[in-house]
Amino acid sequence: MTTLPSPYPIGTPGVPWGDAERAQWLSRQVRRRSYQQDVVGAVERLSVRFDVEEYGQLHYPPDQYALFALRSRNWREALPIALITGGVHGYETSGVHGALQFLDQRAEAYANRINLLVAPCVSPWAYERIHRWNANAVDPNRSFREGGPAEESAALMRLIAPLRGRFLLHIDLHETTDTDESEFRPALAARDGKPFEPGVIPDGFYLVDDSENPQPAFQQAIIDAVRKVTHIAPADANGQIIGSNVVSPGVIQWPLRQLALCAGMTGARYTTTTEVYPDSPRATPEQCNAAQVTAVCAAIEFALGAK
């Protein structure tokens, strides 16, 4: 496990960041890849098969980003809806590319069975900088609540608001990376003026179920499908994954709405957050994308079968 020297290079230990520290943090962020090329280009290619909607604009001067969602072209009001989200944390690459790969390779198999709504890259500024936060040092995946501080989250909530009550399924595609421990958790502790407590990065794929609406058979169906593609994260010596008790192989539970997490915003019967481990020596980028696609397909098949 890699850790940063202590204290974190921005701020004063024990003191939450103010505007000066956030500005210093922002000045250190560098664009490392292109949302326009990687995501918008893929969306444009998919537009011949799916309806594309621009559901918001992000303004982080001098940068501006259009937010896109794709819908089933054969959308039918009588069908349930599956929401698939990726890139809520922009640095979690397979979430973005897994969502796009699902649309390209597998989505048409579900025509006339379920309406698909896919937001493949919720946080494009963070995607380009391979970061967890937005430009204001805010985590979008703790901001899915009314009046939340992240426009990325607010825009997505506005998109789904007219469809509330119709979602059968929401699967939110994420990764857990080594940089969670070496950069992002230390930065979070520094930002909030709290001590950093080192943890352990799990080696493998796992899921986060909703403790307020647990669906163990649904989670198990996804785990069973994904284990054919990549390995499932084992529990640590305490029977936990990232500090939460393992309730079944590769599954932990969090109160999704209470934590203002993306997977808790729809009220869908079936919800889950995937967590792929791209830094494992036992996984390739192609496997990580395939694991996300497999998880989406398994989730849809289970939900339709159980409906």
LUMBAMI-936909 format. One record per residue (C-alpha): x, y, z; residue in three letters. Coordinates in pm, whole numbers, padded with zeros to 5 digits, always signed. Each point is the difference from the previous one (the first is absolute). Layout:
residues N
XYZALA...
end
This chain:
residues 307
+00000+00000+00000MET+00132+00341-00101THR-00060+00298+00228THR+00084+00366-00031LEU+00235+00169+00245PRO-00180+00167+00287SER-00125+00267+00015PRO-00179+00038-00333TYR+00179+00272-00202PRO-00295+00239+00010ILE-00144+00157+00312GLY+00072-00017+00371THR-00058-00331+00180PRO-00324+00010+00196GLY-00132+00312-00175VAL-00262-00032-00277PRO+00087+00161-00331TRP-00114+00348-00085GLY-00007+00174-00335ASP+00378+00039-00012ALA+00065-00370+00049GLU-00263-00097-00258ARG+00159+00242-00248ALA+00341-00150+00071GLN-00140-00348-00055TRP-00165+00106-00327LEU+00325+00151-00126SER+00162-00343+00026ARG-00255-00175-00224GLN+00112-00073-00356VAL-00204-00120-00297ARG+00127-00348-00089ARG-00255-00128-00252ARG-00281+00128-00221SER-00370-00027+00082TYR-00078+00130-00348GLN+00203-00270-00170GLN-00065-00295+00231ASP-00362+00054+00100VAL-00171+00255-00224VAL+00148-00167-00307GLY-00140-00336+00114ALA-00339+00157+00074VAL-00010+00150-00349GLU+00072-00340-00154ARG-00275-00159+00210LEU-00249+00271-00097SER-00093-00193-00314VAL-00146-00273+00225ARG-00109+00185+00315PHE-00170+00328+00077ASP+00247+00245+00150VAL-00100+00274+00243GLU+00215+00283+00131GLU-00123+00025+00358TYR+00228+00267+00138GLY+00307+00220-00031GLN+00289+00030+00241LEU+00191+00328+00016HIS+00347-00016+00152TYR+00171+00300-00163PRO+00164-00014-00240PRO-00151-00346-00059ASP-00359-00086-00086GLN-00146-00349-00033TYR-00326-00125-00149ALA-00155-00293+00189LEU-00155-00275-00210PHE-00241-00286+00060ALA-00108-00266-00247LEU-00345-00161-00016ARG-00147-00300-00173SER-00119+00109-00341ARG-00305-00224+00033ASN-00099+00155+00336TRP-00341-00128+00108ARG-00198+00155+00282GLU-00131-00340+00112ALA+00347-00139+00067LEU+00203+00033+00322PRO+00319+00201-00005ILE+00360-00094+00074ALA+00239+00283+00086LEU+00370-00060-00057ILE+00247+00262+00122THR+00376+00021-00039GLY+00270+00250+00079GLY-00164+00148+00308VAL+00359-00012+00117HIS+00177+00103-00317GLY+00320-00188+00069TYR-00177-00338+00010GLU+00066-00082-00363THR-00180-00329-00051SER-00324+00152+00126GLY+00002+00242-00293VAL+00126-00239-00265HIS-00200-00292+00136GLY-00322+00200-00041ALA+00096+00097-00355LEU+00105-00356-00082GLN-00331-00133+00130PHE-00188+00237-00231LEU+00213-00096-00296ASP+00007-00376+00047GLN-00291-00118+00214ARG-00276+00257+00039ALA-00195-00088-00312GLU-00073-00345+00143ALA-00236+00171+00245TYR-00207+00187-00259ALA-00372-00032+00072ASN+00076-00155+00340ARG+00112+00300+00206ILE+00065+00370-00059ASN+00367+00089+00041LEU+00122+00337+00124LEU+00380+00027+00013VAL+00211+00291+00130ALA+00351-00127-00082PRO+00210+00283+00144CYS-00164+00200+00276VAL+00321+00190+00092SER+00192+00099-00315PRO+00230+00254+00168TRP+00115-00273+00238ALA+00021-00252-00286TYR+00252+00220-00176GLU+00209+00051+00313ARG-00037-00359+00125ILE-00139+00126+00328HIS-00275-00086+00247ARG-00125+00352+00067TRP-00132+00276-00221ASN+00181+00332-00047ALA-00137+00128+00332ASN+00156-00290+00195ALA-00348-00149+00047VAL-00078-00370-00032ASP-00303-00039-00232PRO-00071-00342+00150ASN-00082+00153+00334ARG-00219+00268-00156SER-00314-00174-00132PHE-00245+00191+00216ARG-00213+00309-00039GLU+00219+00307+00022GLY+00319-00208-00026GLY+00324+00183-00078PRO+00094-00176-00328ALA-00157+00111-00326GLU+00094-00338-00151GLU-00238-00166+00243SER-00270+00265-00024ALA-00009-00025-00379ALA-00043-00377+00013LEU-00275+00031+00259MET-00185+00244-00226ARG+00033-00246-00287LEU-00163-00287+00188ILE-00259+00204+00192ALA-00283-00039-00258PRO+00054-00379+00005LEU+00002-00047+00376ARG-00211-00298+00103GLY+00059-00183-00329ARG+00353-00126+00055PHE+00030-00374+00048LEU+00379+00006+00015LEU+00293+00233+00056HIS+00357-00124-00029ILE+00278+00251+00068ASP+00340-00100-00139LEU+00307+00074+00213HIS+00357-00109+00074GLU+00210-00027+00314THR+00360+00090-00083THR+00333+00014+00178ASP-00018+00379-00025THR-00300-00009+00233ASP+00250-00073+00275GLU+00300+00195-00130SER-00177+00322-00103GLU-00375+00028+00030PHE-00063-00108+00359ARG+00298+00203+00130PRO-00130+00301-00195ALA-00348-00050+00145LEU+00138-00011+00353ALA+00204+00314-00062ALA-00292+00185-00160ARG-00224-00077+00296ASP+00263+00062+00268GLY-00005-00361+00120LYS+00279-00250+00061PRO+00072-00247-00278PHE-00052-00360+00105GLU+00163-00245-00244PRO-00211-00280-00142GLY+00037-00299-00231VAL-00089-00008-00370ILE-00190-00321-00083PRO+00140-00207-00286ASP-00297-00075-00222GLY-00355+00087-00098PHE-00268+00070+00261TYR-00345+00158+00030LEU-00165+00248+00234VAL-00362-00093+00077ASP-00250+00234+00165ASP-00030-00078+00371SER-00343+00169-00001GLU-00124-00216-00292ASN+00222-00310-00010PRO-00038-00227-00301GLN+00235-00292+00072PRO-00112-00224-00288ALA+00047+00288-00245PHE+00351+00070+00128GLN+00086-00370-00010GLN-00110-00031-00362ALA+00240+00280-00096ILE+00288-00149+00200ILE-00058-00343-00158ASP+00013+00152-00349ALA+00302+00222+00059VAL+00213-00271+00161ARG+00017-00157-00349LYS+00173+00316-00124VAL+00215+00115+00294THR+00065-00101+00359HIS-00220+00097+00293ILE+00155+00193+00290ALA+00044-00208+00317PRO-00079+00132+00344ALA+00294+00122+00205ASP+00108-00147+00333ALA-00287+00183+00170ASN-00261-00140-00238GLY-00031+00340-00169GLN+00054+00181-00329ILE+00099+00370+00028ILE-00105-00002+00364GLY-00349-00146-00055SER-00113-00348+00097ASN-00026-00248-00286VAL-00358-00129-00005VAL+00065-00256-00275SER+00301-00066-00225PRO+00094+00328-00166GLY-00293+00199+00143VAL-00015+00274+00262ILE-00288+00230+00093GLN-00029+00376+00048TRP-00306+00225+00054PRO+00006+00146-00350LEU-00250+00285+00039ARG+00129+00099+00342GLN+00350+00039-00145LEU-00135+00186-00307ALA+00151-00257-00233LEU-00092-00018-00366CYS-00148-00351+00021ALA-00251+00118+00261GLY-00162+00283-00195MET-00262-00184-00210THR-00189-00207+00256GLY+00037-00297-00236ALA-00077-00345+00138ARG+00338-00132-00113TYR+00308+00213+00061THR+00370-00069+00024THR+00337+00167-00029THR+00271-00199-00175THR+00363+00027+00108GLU+00264-00129-00240VAL+00368-00017+00102TYR+00206+00112-00302PRO+00336-00004+00180ASP-00005-00374+00064SER+00279-00198-00167PRO-00275-00249-00081ARG-00213+00241-00205ALA+00044+00192-00326THR-00186+00312-00113PRO-00193-00218-00242GLU-00106-00231+00284GLN-00110+00297+00210CYS-00220+00134-00281ASN-00136-00349-00063ALA-00078-00042+00371ALA-00208+00318-00008GLN-00186-00113-00312VAL-00061-00342+00151THR-00130+00157+00321ALA-00245+00217-00193VAL-00131-00294-00203CYS-00035-00223+00307ALA-00182+00279+00186ALA-00248+00054-00283ILE-00063-00371-00051GLU-00067-00054+00371PHE-00226+00302+00033ALA-00205-00096-00304LEU-00028-00358+00119GLY-00113+00106+00344ALA-00234+00279-00113LYS
end
